Amino acid sequence: MEDREIVDLYWQRSELAISETDHKYGRYCHTIAYNICGTDEDAEECVNDTWLRAWNRMPTERPTMLSAFLGCITRNLAINTIKAKNRVKRGGGEAALALDELSECITDGRNPEQLVEEKELEQAVGCFAAGLPETERMIFVLRYFYLAPVAEIAERLGCGQGKVKSSLFRTRKKLRESLQEEGLC
């Protein structure tokens, strides 16, 4: 089924949207979550939560790329899962749960200037990545957006791990220079 048709199913509030999304993007989202969480259980939970978030947040405008929309949700959920587990390991338990419940009611302490700076940085990194040659961009995005291991990136692109590592090193150096030129670093 085409993405357009899947989005239409979400807008129609048809439960078929979830099953079609899972059929088309289940493995993709599971891979993202697994790369971050490291366990099938956590990855599966993140994927299921992704479908719920997609159901509740499907934008009124059609996403440019449904895969990117779903991948971003999955990535954020997986990162939050890891953060929550680390809090519990450090004794967070009930206190962390209570603070999470309250977090919706209070601000995170950042002032408007910080929010604007974060948004500028986000846009600068996005523009930087968009300007990279295709292979460098793929390596950069796979590593820093999807958090894929170097070995997996090398295998996926059919090259050696050394090439991936050196590409990442050079790309980070270029990014640092670009951000310094824009006064963001």
C-alpha positions as CSV (number, residue, x, y, z in Angstrom):
1,M,0.0,0.0,0.0
2,E,1.3,3.5,-0.8
3,D,2.1,6.0,1.9
4,R,-0.6,8.3,0.7
5,E,-3.2,5.6,1.2
6,I,-1.9,4.7,4.6
7,V,-2.1,8.4,5.7
8,D,-5.7,8.5,4.4
9,L,-6.5,5.5,6.6
10,Y,-5.2,7.4,9.6
11,W,-7.3,10.4,8.7
12,Q,-10.4,8.2,8.3
13,R,-9.5,6.7,11.8
14,S,-9.5,3.3,10.2
15,E,-7.8,0.6,12.4
16,L,-6.5,-0.8,9.1
17,A,-3.9,2.1,9.2
18,I,-2.1,0.5,12.1
19,S,-1.8,-3.0,10.4
20,E,-0.8,-1.5,7.1
21,T,1.8,0.7,8.8
22,D,3.2,-2.3,10.7
23,H,3.3,-4.4,7.5
24,K,5.2,-1.7,5.6
25,Y,7.4,-0.1,8.3
26,G,7.4,-2.6,11.2
27,R,10.9,-4.0,10.5
28,Y,12.3,-0.5,9.7
29,C,11.1,1.0,13.0
30,H,12.1,-2.2,14.9
31,T,15.6,-1.8,13.6
32,I,15.8,1.8,14.7
33,A,14.5,1.0,18.2
34,Y,16.7,-2.1,18.5
35,N,19.9,-0.2,17.5
36,I,19.2,2.2,20.4
37,C,17.6,0.0,23.1
38,G,19.5,-3.2,22.4
39,T,16.7,-5.6,23.3
40,D,13.9,-7.0,21.2
41,E,11.4,-6.4,24.1
42,D,12.2,-2.7,24.3
43,A,12.3,-2.4,20.6
44,E,8.9,-4.0,20.2
45,E,7.4,-1.8,22.8
46,C,8.8,1.3,21.1
47,V,7.3,0.2,17.8
48,N,3.9,-0.4,19.3
49,D,4.1,3.1,20.9
50,T,5.1,4.5,17.6
51,W,1.9,3.3,16.0
52,L,-0.1,4.8,18.9
53,R,1.7,8.1,18.5
54,A,1.2,8.1,14.7
55,W,-2.5,7.5,15.3
56,N,-2.8,10.4,17.8
57,R,-0.5,12.8,16.0
58,M,-0.9,12.3,12.3
59,P,-0.5,15.8,11.0
60,T,-3.2,17.6,9.1
61,E,-0.8,17.9,6.3
62,R,0.6,14.8,4.6
63,P,4.1,14.0,5.9
64,T,6.7,14.4,3.1
65,M,8.1,11.0,4.0
66,L,6.0,8.7,6.1
67,S,9.1,6.6,6.8
68,A,11.0,9.6,8.2
69,F,7.9,10.7,10.3
70,L,7.6,7.2,11.8
71,G,11.4,6.8,12.2
72,C,11.6,10.0,14.1
73,I,8.9,9.0,16.5
74,T,10.5,5.6,17.0
75,R,13.9,7.1,17.6
76,N,12.6,9.5,20.2
77,L,10.7,6.8,22.0
78,A,13.7,4.5,22.1
79,I,16.0,7.3,23.5
80,N,13.4,8.0,26.1
81,T,13.2,4.3,27.0
82,I,17.0,4.2,27.5
83,K,16.9,7.4,29.6
84,A,14.1,5.9,31.8
85,K,16.0,2.7,32.3
86,N,19.1,4.6,33.3
87,R,17.1,6.7,35.8
88,V,15.7,3.5,37.4
89,K,19.2,2.0,37.6
90,R,20.4,5.1,39.5
91,G,17.5,4.7,42.0
92,G,15.0,6.9,40.1
93,G,12.1,4.5,40.6
94,E,8.9,6.1,41.9
95,A,10.5,9.6,42.1
96,A,11.3,9.6,38.5
97,L,7.8,8.4,37.6
98,A,6.3,11.1,39.6
99,L,8.5,13.8,38.1
100,D,7.7,12.5,34.6
101,E,4.0,12.8,35.4
102,L,4.5,16.4,36.5
103,S,6.8,17.3,33.5
104,E,3.7,17.9,31.4
105,C,2.6,20.6,33.8
106,I,5.8,22.6,34.3
107,T,8.4,24.1,32.0
108,D,11.8,22.5,31.6
109,G,13.6,25.6,32.8
110,R,14.9,26.7,29.4
111,N,14.4,30.3,28.5
112,P,13.2,31.4,25.0
113,E,16.8,32.3,23.9
114,Q,17.9,28.7,24.6
115,L,14.9,27.4,22.6
116,V,15.8,29.6,19.7
117,E,19.4,28.6,19.8
118,E,18.5,24.9,19.8
119,K,16.2,25.4,16.8
120,E,19.0,27.3,15.0
121,L,21.4,24.5,15.7
122,E,18.9,21.9,14.6
123,Q,18.4,23.7,11.3
124,A,22.1,24.2,10.8
125,V,22.9,20.5,11.2
126,G,20.0,19.6,8.9
127,C,21.3,22.0,6.2
128,F,24.8,20.7,6.7
129,A,23.7,17.0,6.3
130,A,21.6,17.9,3.2
131,G,24.7,19.4,1.6
132,L,26.9,16.4,2.0
133,P,27.6,14.0,-0.8
134,E,25.2,11.0,-0.8
135,T,27.5,8.4,0.8
136,E,28.8,10.7,3.5
137,R,25.2,11.8,4.2
138,M,24.1,8.2,4.5
139,I,26.9,7.4,6.9
140,F,26.3,10.5,9.0
141,V,22.5,10.0,9.2
142,L,22.8,6.2,9.9
143,R,25.2,6.9,12.7
144,Y,23.9,10.0,14.3
145,F,20.1,9.8,13.7
146,Y,19.5,6.1,13.7
147,L,22.5,5.4,16.0
148,A,23.5,2.4,13.9
149,P,26.8,0.7,14.8
150,V,29.8,1.3,12.6
151,A,29.9,-2.4,11.6
152,E,26.3,-2.3,10.5
153,I,26.8,0.8,8.4
154,A,29.9,-0.7,6.8
155,E,27.9,-3.9,5.9
156,R,24.9,-1.9,4.7
157,L,27.0,0.2,2.4
158,G,29.4,-2.6,1.3
159,C,32.6,-0.9,2.6
160,G,35.1,-1.4,5.4
161,Q,34.6,-0.2,8.9
162,G,37.8,1.9,8.5
163,K,36.2,3.9,5.7
164,V,33.1,4.5,7.8
165,K,35.1,5.6,10.8
166,S,37.3,8.0,8.7
167,S,34.2,9.4,7.0
168,L,32.6,10.1,10.3
169,F,35.7,11.7,11.6
170,R,36.0,14.0,8.6
171,T,32.3,14.8,8.6
172,R,32.4,15.7,12.3
173,K,35.4,18.0,11.6
174,K,33.4,19.7,8.7
175,L,30.4,20.0,10.9
176,R,32.4,21.7,13.7
177,E,33.9,24.1,11.2
178,S,30.5,24.9,9.7
179,L,28.9,25.5,13.1
180,Q,31.9,27.7,14.1
181,E,31.4,29.8,10.9
182,E,27.7,30.3,11.8
183,G,28.6,31.2,15.4
184,L,26.8,28.2,16.8
185,C,29.7,26.4,18.3
